[in-house]
Amino acid sequence: MERQVIRLCRLRLESHYAPKLSTCLESMRGVDISQTGVPGNSVEGLVNHVLAHLRKAAVWAGEDAQWASQVPNNISTFFPETGATTDKLLKEAEETFARVSRALRRMELGEPESTNELDLQRLLHLVEHVSYHLGQLVLLAKSATGKDFGFVQSGLNEAQLREVEAHALQEDP
């Protein structure tokens, strides 16, 4: 059961949250993402906060000890606005989601190099926390660009995700 929960969380992050975050950022090319939102909660700050949480999870799961230095101690108040470009954040997001996915996949398979320190409570909190901030990012991106992303119509919706998850649960790890 634990491996199935890890798989479902991994799929949710890689098949649902990563594409939505990328779509939001791509829509904001040409927009000052450090100034979009409210002070302390700009698009750039929120994305950096989410990426810090994902990096922390990757470190817990044994993906990359070098990332430990990139995880701030004050993560709950870590919303930095560094002036990063949208393209730079997109690249960082893609890399971060990919690393977390690899780490969770190793945990799912029970591979020995996984430290398995990422317990289910932490993993579920991560998924919920990323979802929470992703909702904020979608709202800010829609407000800044006037675009309706049509996630439901394009297949980035719960029904489609459940199909992906159901199929994945039928496969061997």
N, C-alpha and C positions, 0 to 999 in steps of 0.2 A: 504494500500500500504506500509506503514512504516513497519508493521509486516512482510510482504513478503520480504522486503529488508533485514531486520534483519535475517530472516530465510535463505535467500540465502547467506548472508555473513557467517553465522554460519556453513552452510553446506560446503562452500568453505574452511573454516579454518579446520573443523574437517575431511572432507572426501577427501581433496585434499592436503592441505598444511602440516598437521600433519604427514600423512603417508610418504610424500616425505622427510620431515626433518628427520624422524626416519630412513628411508632407507639410507639416506646419512650418518647419524651418525653411524649406524650399520656397514656400509661398511668401516668405518675408525677405527674400533677396532684395536689396535696395532699401530696406527699412532699417532704421537704427534700432537694433534689438536690445541695446543697453538702455534705451530711452522708452521702450514700449512696455507699458504696464505702469505700476506705481513704484515709487522709490523703494528699493530693497526687494522688489518682486518684479523685476523686468523679465522679459523673455530670456535674455542671456543669463541672468541670475538664476532663474528657475531651471534652465537646462543644465547649468553648471551644478546646481544642487542635486538634480536627478542623477547626473553622471557620477557625482561623488558617492551617492548611495550605491549605485551599481558597482563602482570600483571597490567599495568596501565589501560588498557581497563576493566579488571575484577574489579578493584577498582571503576572506573567510573560507572560500571554497578551494583555495590553493592554486588559483590561476596564475598569479604573478606577484611575488613578494615585493617586487620593485614598486608596485602600485601602492604599497602601504604608505609610502612617503607622500602620496598624492591624496590621501584620505585625511581630511582635517579633523582635529579633535573636537571642534565645535560644529559638527556637521548640521545640527539642528538650526543653526543661525548662519550657515554658509550659503550665501546667495551672491557670489562675487560677480561684479561687472568689470571685466578687464578690457573691454573694447574689442573682443574677438569678433571676427567676421562670421557671417552666417555660414559660409563655406567651411571655415575652420571648425565651428561647432558641429556641423553636419558630419565631417570626417571623424571628429572625436566621438560623436554619438554612435556612428556605425562601428567604429573600432571597439568601443566600450560594450555595446550590446553583443557583438560577436564574441568577445572574450568571456563575458558572463555566460553566454549560451554554451560555449565550450566547457567552462567550469561546471555548469549544471549538468551538462551531458555526461561528463566524467563521473560526477556524483551519482547520477542516475544509473550508470553502468557499474557503480561500485569499484571503480578503478583505484588501485592503491595510491597513485599520486594525489588523489583527492584527499584533502585533510578531513573532509566530512565535518568540519566545524560549523558549517552553515546548517543549523537545525531548522526544522520545519516552521517553527514560530518566527524566526528571523526571515526565512524565505517568504512566508505569507505576508509579513509586514512589508517587505521590500515590494512585493507585487502590489499591495494596496497603496503604498506610498507613491510608487511610480504612477499608478493609475490616478491618484488624487491630483498630483502635479501635472500630469498629462492633460487632465480636464481643464486646468487653469491655462495651460499653454494653448490648447485648442481655442478657448474663449478669447485669449489675447490675440492670437493670430487672426481669428475671424474679425475681431474688432478693428485690428490694424489694417487688414487688407480688404475687408468686405466680402471675402470669399466664403462660400459654403462648400466645404470639402466633400460632401456627399459620401462620407465613410460608409454609411449603411448601404447605399445604392451600389457602391463599388466593391462590396464584399468584405469590408473591414467592419464586421459587426458580430454580435454574439452568436447568432445562428451559424454563420460560417465558421467562427472559431470553434464552436462545439463540434462541428463536423470534422474539423482538423484534429481536435482533441480525441474524438471518438475513434477515428481512424488510427491515430498514434497509439492509443491504448490497446488496440487489437494487435499491434506489431510487437515483436520481441524487442527488448531493449537493445 
